[in-house]
Amino acid sequence: MSESRYDVGMKTRRSVLGDAHVDRATQKITEIDEGFQRYITENVWNGVWTSDAFTKRERSIVTIALLAGLGHEEELAMHIRATLNTGATRDDIRETLMHVAVYAGVPAANTAFRIAKQTYAEIDAASDASPKGE
């Protein structure tokens, strides 16, 4: 028996965003957004993110460019954190945000660079705080 669209989507969502993030998000689901959460899991995470047209790295870069250009700051930070799982590098993101400056505008890129710097600082601080080599 094949996995449901929801199950495949949830596996993909977890592989990109990480278990901790997805667990927090699913614990916050209410009757208001239950249908929406099912929709994005089945159609975004199972549909768009599982297509063979792009690698996860490429899809991550495109997603970050779109979020930055549209000014979706919270989602942008989440997807920058997700690069730890998608393989997009800091150099990839820097170049992506330079394209945002040209094609979506300097103010959008300026905000996105601020968010990227803050997000990477948080990632680095968490990495420095975690126990090493035990």
KEKE-3310 file (N, C-alpha, C; in steps of 0.2 Angstrom, whole numbers, plus 5000, padded with zeros to 4 digits):
npx = (5004:5003:5010:5000:4996:4997:5006:5018:5020:5022:5034:5043:5042:5047:5060:5065:5062:5065:5062:5060:5054:5043:5036:5033:5025:5014:5009:5002:4991:4974:4956:4954:4965:4967:4962:4969:4983:4983:4981:4993:5002:4999:4999:5009:5021:5020:5018:5024:5037:5042:5044:5054:5060:5068:5082:5082:5091:5091:5077:5076:5083:5076:5064:5068:5072:5060:5052:5059:5058:5045:5043:5040:5044:5045:5043:5054:5065:5063:5065:5078:5084:5081:5090:5101:5097:5094:5105:5108:5120:5128:5134:5127:5115:5118:5121:5109:5101:5107:5102:5089:5090:5092:5081:5069:5071:5080:5076:5069:5079:5088:5081:5080:5094:5096:5088:5094:5107:5104:5097:5107:5117:5110:5109:5123:5126:5118:5125:5137:5134:5130:5135:5151:5158:5155)
npy = (4994:5011:5026:5039:5055:5065:5059:5057:5071:5076:5069:5075:5088:5087:5083:5095:5106:5101:5091:5096:5109:5106:5098:5108:5117:5108:5106:5118:5118:5122:5121:5132:5133:5120:5113:5121:5118:5104:5105:5112:5103:5092:5097:5107:5102:5089:5090:5101:5102:5089:5086:5081:5091:5101:5101:5099:5109:5118:5122:5127:5139:5146:5147:5155:5167:5171:5173:5183:5193:5196:5200:5192:5190:5181:5168:5169:5169:5156:5148:5151:5145:5132:5129:5122:5109:5108:5110:5121:5134:5147:5156:5153:5159:5172:5176:5174:5184:5195:5195:5197:5210:5216:5212:5213:5224:5235:5239:5227:5217:5223:5221:5207:5203:5208:5199:5187:5188:5189:5177:5168:5171:5167:5153:5150:5153:5144:5133:5134:5133:5120:5104:5097:5083:5072)
npz = (5000:4996:5002:5010:5003:5012:5022:5014:5011:5024:5028:5019:5023:5036:5033:5027:5035:5048:5062:5075:5072:5064:5073:5083:5076:5072:5084:5087:5079:5076:5075:5067:5057:5053:5041:5032:5035:5032:5019:5014:5018:5010:4997:4995:5002:4998:4985:4977:4983:4981:4968:4954:4947:4952:4963:4981:4986:4976:4975:4988:4987:4977:4984:4995:4988:4983:4994:5000:4991:4991:5004:5015:5030:5042:5037:5028:5037:5043:5031:5028:5040:5037:5027:5032:5031:5017:5009:5003:5003:5013:5004:4993:4997:4999:4986:4980:4987:4982:4969:4972:4976:4963:4955:4963:4971:4981:4994:4998:4997:5007:5019:5019:5019:5032:5040:5036:5041:5055:5057:5054:5064:5075:5072:5072:5086:5093:5088:5093:5107:5109:5115:5111:5103:5111)
capx = (5000:5007:5009:4996:4999:4999:5012:5023:5021:5025:5041:5046:5042:5052:5067:5067:5062:5067:5057:5058:5050:5037:5032:5030:5020:5008:5005:4999:4985:4968:4951:4954:4969:4968:4962:4975:4989:4983:4982:5000:5006:4998:5000:5016:5026:5020:5018:5030:5044:5044:5045:5061:5063:5073:5085:5080:5095:5088:5070:5077:5086:5070:5059:5071:5071:5053:5050:5063:5055:5038:5043:5038:5050:5045:5044:5061:5070:5062:5068:5085:5086:5080:5096:5105:5094:5093:5111:5110:5125:5128:5136:5121:5110:5121:5120:5101:5099:5109:5097:5083:5091:5091:5074:5064:5072:5085:5074:5067:5085:5091:5078:5082:5100:5096:5085:5099:5112:5101:5096:5114:5119:5106:5112:5130:5126:5116:5130:5143:5132:5129:5141:5155:5162:5154)
capy = (5000:5017:5031:5045:5062:5068:5056:5059:5078:5077:5067:5080:5094:5086:5083:5102:5111:5098:5088:5101:5115:5103:5096:5114:5119:5104:5106:5124:5118:5123:5120:5137:5131:5112:5112:5124:5114:5098:5107:5114:5097:5087:5100:5110:5098:5082:5091:5106:5100:5082:5086:5080:5096:5105:5098:5103:5115:5123:5124:5131:5145:5149:5149:5161:5173:5173:5176:5189:5198:5197:5203:5187:5189:5175:5163:5169:5166:5149:5144:5151:5140:5125:5127:5117:5103:5107:5110:5128:5137:5154:5159:5153:5164:5179:5177:5174:5190:5200:5195:5200:5217:5219:5211:5214:5230:5236:5238:5220:5214:5225:5218:5200:5203:5209:5193:5182:5189:5188:5170:5164:5172:5162:5146:5150:5154:5137:5128:5136:5131:5113:5100:5094:5077:5067)
capz = (5000:4995:5008:5008:5001:5019:5025:5010:5012:5031:5028:5016:5027:5041:5030:5025:5041:5054:5067:5080:5069:5062:5080:5086:5071:5072:5091:5087:5074:5079:5070:5062:5052:5052:5034:5028:5037:5028:5012:5012:5018:5004:4990:4994:5004:4994:4977:4974:4986:4980:4961:4952:4943:4956:4970:4987:4987:4971:4978:4994:4984:4974:4989:4998:4983:4982:5001:5001:4986:4993:5011:5020:5034:5046:5032:5025:5042:5043:5026:5029:5044:5033:5022:5035:5028:5010:5006:5001:5007:5014:4998:4988:4999:4998:4979:4979:4989:4977:4964:4975:4975:4957:4952:4968:4974:4986:5001:5000:4999:5013:5024:5018:5022:5039:5042:5035:5046:5062:5057:5054:5070:5079:5071:5075:5093:5095:5087:5098:5113:5109:5117:5105:5103:5117)
cpx = (5004:5005:5004:4999:5001:5005:5018:5025:5024:5032:5045:5047:5047:5059:5069:5067:5064:5061:5055:5053:5043:5032:5029:5024:5013:5005:5001:4992:4979:4963:4951:4959:4971:4967:4967:4981:4989:4984:4989:5004:5005:5000:5007:5021:5026:5020:5024:5037:5046:5045:5053:5064:5068:5076:5082:5084:5092:5081:5071:5079:5080:5065:5062:5071:5064:5050:5053:5060:5048:5037:5040:5043:5050:5046:5051:5066:5069:5065:5076:5088:5086:5086:5101:5103:5094:5099:5113:5115:5124:5130:5130:5116:5112:5120:5113:5099:5101:5105:5091:5084:5090:5084:5068:5065:5077:5082:5072:5074:5088:5088:5080:5089:5100:5093:5090:5104:5110:5100:5102:5117:5116:5108:5119:5130:5123:5121:5136:5141:5131:5136:5144:5158:5161:5151)
cpy = (5006:5022:5036:5051:5066:5066:5057:5066:5079:5074:5072:5086:5093:5086:5090:5106:5108:5096:5093:5106:5112:5101:5103:5117:5115:5104:5113:5124:5118:5121:5126:5136:5124:5111:5115:5120:5107:5100:5108:5107:5092:5090:5104:5105:5091:5084:5095:5103:5093:5081:5085:5086:5100:5100:5102:5109:5120:5126:5128:5138:5149:5151:5155:5167:5176:5176:5182:5195:5200:5200:5199:5185:5183:5169:5163:5166:5158:5145:5145:5146:5133:5124:5123:5110:5102:5107:5117:5131:5144:5158:5159:5158:5171:5181:5178:5181:5196:5200:5198:5208:5220:5218:5212:5221:5230:5236:5231:5216:5216:5222:5210:5199:5203:5202:5187:5182:5187:5180:5166:5165:5168:5155:5145:5149:5147:5132:5128:5133:5124:5109:5097:5088:5072:5061)
cpz = (5000:5001:5005:5006:5007:5022:5021:5011:5019:5031:5025:5020:5033:5039:5029:5031:5047:5058:5072:5078:5068:5068:5083:5082:5072:5079:5091:5082:5078:5073:5065:5056:5050:5044:5030:5029:5033:5021:5010:5013:5012:4998:4990:4996:5000:4987:4975:4977:4984:4972:4960:4948:4946:4962:4976:4988:4982:4973:4984:4992:4981:4979:4993:4994:4983:4989:5002:4997:4988:5001:5016:5025:5039:5042:5029:5031:5043:5037:5026:5034:5041:5028:5025:5033:5021:5006:5003:5006:5008:5008:4993:4991:4998:4990:4977:4981:4985:4971:4966:4974:4968:4954:4957:4971:4980:4993:5003:5001:5005:5019:5024:5021:5029:5043:5042:5040:5053:5062:5058:5061:5076:5078:5073:5083:5096:5094:5092:5105:5114:5111:5111:5107:5109:5114)
residu = (MET:SER:GLU:SER:ARG:TYR:ASP:VAL:GLY:MET:LYS:THR:ARG:ARG:SER:VAL:LEU:GLY:ASP:ALA:HIS:VAL:ASP:ARG:ALA:THR:GLN:LYS:ILE:THR:GLU:ILE:ASP:GLU:GLY:PHE:GLN:ARG:TYR:ILE:THR:GLU:ASN:VAL:TRP:ASN:GLY:VAL:TRP:THR:SER:ASP:ALA:PHE:THR:LYS:ARG:GLU:ARG:SER:ILE:VAL:THR:ILE:ALA:LEU:LEU:ALA:GLY:LEU:GLY:HIS:GLU:GLU:GLU:LEU:ALA:MET:HIS:ILE:ARG:ALA:THR:LEU:ASN:THR:GLY:ALA:THR:ARG:ASP:ASP:ILE:ARG:GLU:THR:LEU:MET:HIS:VAL:ALA:VAL:TYR:ALA:GLY:VAL:PRO:ALA:ALA:ASN:THR:ALA:PHE:ARG:ILE:ALA:LYS:GLN:THR:TYR:ALA:GLU:ILE:ASP:ALA:ALA:SER:ASP:ALA:SER:PRO:LYS:GLY:GLU)
# end
